[in-house]
């Protein structure tokens, strides 16, 4: 009985002492995170390299792919229009390798996200406090379905496009078809599969559109695929956030797959020699919610 009374007394003492300080017996709240998601929007404005509205050039045609997934290699927040690339707050830097010779994105180590899916989650404490007006995203890979005309039949195929500055690829799979590469591929390398038929190619150097509204004040290197977008309202991180903060990177896929026309019917016909010339995304709008 004495032992029971003793333990009961200890329990009551602890219970009462907790009641005198409401927080002492509660678990610490989980750390707030910065969550970055992807969105692919076919209705978003179609922009050119300097962030101006763009039309499809004469002699070309285009369509809006239905992207299944995408990968980025670099994400940076910038405080002003004069913040040079690399001088902002870098929140993500993907794996790179020299296995293929020159430094390249390591495709085999890439991470991916689909539409409205999370690409990155990091503790918000790892992001420097400050006010950010711009975001820069270096895109690496896109995969989605496109429509083609083959022998008079409309069919759907899958396009994989490597839009990163340089990409070391061992192999990749599209719908069960394996492409063995084992070397570096520059921006614009693509592969296609439809009904078991496969092909691959390389878009012309410098042909991939990379919208940068800060073209004059904060340029990006040719072939880098660093797309730049502005927050509608300044995005502020105080360092005292108690809840997760979501930033959705809304990419314009509005007629982002463009090819040269041989038969001017607005349909992509690879069998007659129509070639992809531009697979770059057509704009970026960052959206904040919490």
N, C-alpha and C positions, 0 to 999 in steps of 0.2 A: 504493500500500500504506500509505503514511504517513497519508493521509486516512482510509482505512478503519479503521486502528488508532485514530486520534484519535476518530472518532465512536463506535466500539465502547467506548472508554474512558469517554466522556461518558455513554453509555447505561448502562453498568455502575454508574457513580457514582450516577446518578439512581435506578437500581433498588435499590441497596444503601441509599441514604439513605431511600427510601420504606419499606424493610423495617425500618429503625430506628424508624419512627413509622407504625404500621399505618394510621392515619387519613388521612395526608397525600395518598395517591394515590386515595382512595375518593371518589366523589361525595357531596356533602352530602345527607342524607336529605331527601325531599320534606316540605314543611310539612304538619303535621296540619291537618285540616279539621273543621269542624262541619257535619254533613250532616243535614238535616231532611227527613223523609219523611212522607207521608200514609198513613193507613190508614182504611178505612171499615168499621165493624163493626155488623152488624144485630143482634148478640146482646148488645152492651154495654148497660148499664142506661140506661133512658129517664128523663131528668131534666127538671125544670122550671127556671124562671128563677133560683131560689135554690139550685139544686143538689140538690134533693130528688127522690125517686122520683115519677114522674108517671104517671097513667092517662089514657086518652083521655076527654075530656069527653062527657057525654051529648049526643046529637044530632049528634055528629061521628063520623067513621071515619078510619082512617089505614093507611098501608102503609109498608114499608121500601124506598125506591128502590134501584136498582142503579146507583150513581154511576159514571160514566165518568171524570169529572175534576172538579177543584175548584180554586178560587183563593183566596188569602188576601192581605190588604193590609197586615198588620201582625203582627209576632211579637215578644213581649217576655218575658224571664225576670224573675221577681220573687223577692226573697229571703225575704220574709215575707208574712203575711196582711195586714199593715198597709201594704205598699208600694202607693202609689196608682198608678193607671194613668198611664203616662208617666214614672214615677220609677224604673222598673226598667232592665234592660239590653235596649235595643232592638236586635234582631239583623236585623230586616227591616222596611222601610217602602216600600210600593209607590208607584207613580206616581199623582199626583193632578193635577187640572186645573180651571180655572175657565172653560173654553170654553163650558160650558152655563149659566153664571151663578154659582151658589154652588159652593164647593169640592166636588169629587166625585172618586171613584175613576175613574181613566182606564182604562176597560175595554179599550180597544184596546192598551194597554201592559201588560196583566196577564200574569202567568205562571201556568201551570197544572201540576197533577200528578194522576195517577190513583192508584188503590189500590196501595199498596206501591211507589210511585214517588217519586223524589227531587224535592222542591220547591225546595230551597235548599242550596247549598254555599258556605261562606265559610271563609277561614283562621281557625282557632280563636284565633289571636293577635289577631284583631279583636274578640274577645269578652272583656269584663273578667273577670279572675280573681275567683272568689267562689263562694259556695254558694247555690244557687237551689232553692226549694221549689215554685214555681208557674210556670206558663206561661200567657200570654194570647195569643190568636190572633183577630185581626179578620178574619172571613170575608167574602168578596166575591161569590163566584159558585159555583153548583153545577149540574151537568148530569148527568142520568142517566135511565134508563128506569123507567117506572111502568106499572101495569096499569090499563086502563079497560074499562068495559062500554059498548059502542056498538051500539044496535039489537039487543040480545040477544046480541051476540058479544063474547067476551073478546079484546081486542087489546092490543098493547104500543105505547106512545108514548114520546116523549122530552120531558122537562121541563127547562127552563132557568130557574133562579131566581136573582135578584139580591138577595142578602141583606146586601150592604154598606150602610153608612149613607146613601150617596148615590152614584149611578153615572152617569157620563157615557158614553153609548153612541152610537156612530155607526151601526153595524150589527153583526149577528152571524148566524151560519148554524146551522141545525139540520137535519141530514140533507138538505142541499141546498136547503132553504127559507131564504131570506134575509129577515131582519126589519130594516127601516130605521127607526131611532129618531131619531137626531140631536138628542138632548136629554138632560137629567138625568132619572133615574128614582130615586125614593126606595126604601128597603128594602121588599121585598115584591113588586117587579115580577117578573112571570113570563111565560114563553111556552111554548107546547106545540105539538108536531107529531106526527101519526100518519097514516100512509098518504097523505101529501100534504096532509092537512087541518091548518091552523094556526089558532091563536088566542092571545090574550095578555090579561093582566089585572093587577090590583094587589090584593094582600092588604091587609086593614085595617091602618092605622097602629098600631104597638105590638103586633101579633099574633104577630110572629116570636119564637119562643123563643130565648133567649140564656142558657144555663146559667152561673151565676156563684156558686159556693159561698162566695165572699167578699163576698156582697151587703151585709152589714152593715159590714164593716171596710174594704172597698175596692170601692165601687160603680163601675159603668161607665155612661156616658151612655145614655139611652133611644135605641134605634134604632141603636146602634153595632155590634152583632153581635160584640162582643168576648167570645168564649167562654173560660172560665178552667178550668184543670185542674191537679191536684196531682201532683207526682212521688211515686211510692211510697216512694222513698228520696231524700234530698237529693242534688241534682245539683251536683257540685263541678267547677269548672274551675280548674286550678292555674296554667295558663300554661306548663307544662312538658310538655304532652302530646306524645308522639312518634307516636301513631297517631290515625287519624280517630276521631271520636266521632259516633255516630248517635243522633239523637233522633227517634223515630217518634211522630207526633201521631195517636193513635187516636181518631177521632170516632165517636160513637154515631149511627147512622142508623136506630136502632130506632123504627119507625113515625114517622119524621120528616116525612113528607108527610101532612098532615091536611086534611080538607075537611068541609064541612057536608053532612049527609045529607038528601036529600029522600025517596028510596026507601031505607029502612033495611035494606040488604042487605050492607053492608060493602064495596061496590064503588063505585069512583069513576065517576060517570056525568055528564060535563060536558054532554052533549046535553040533559039534563033540568034543567040549571041548578045542579048541585052545584058549589060554588066552593071553591078552595083558601083556607085561612085561616092555615096555619102551615107553613113550610118550613124552620124552624130546626133545626140539628143538636141532638142531645139529650145532649151531654156530651163531655168531652175527657179522655183519659188519656195523659200523655206517658210514653214508654218509652225508656230509655237503654241503648245497647249499644256496645261497641267491640272 
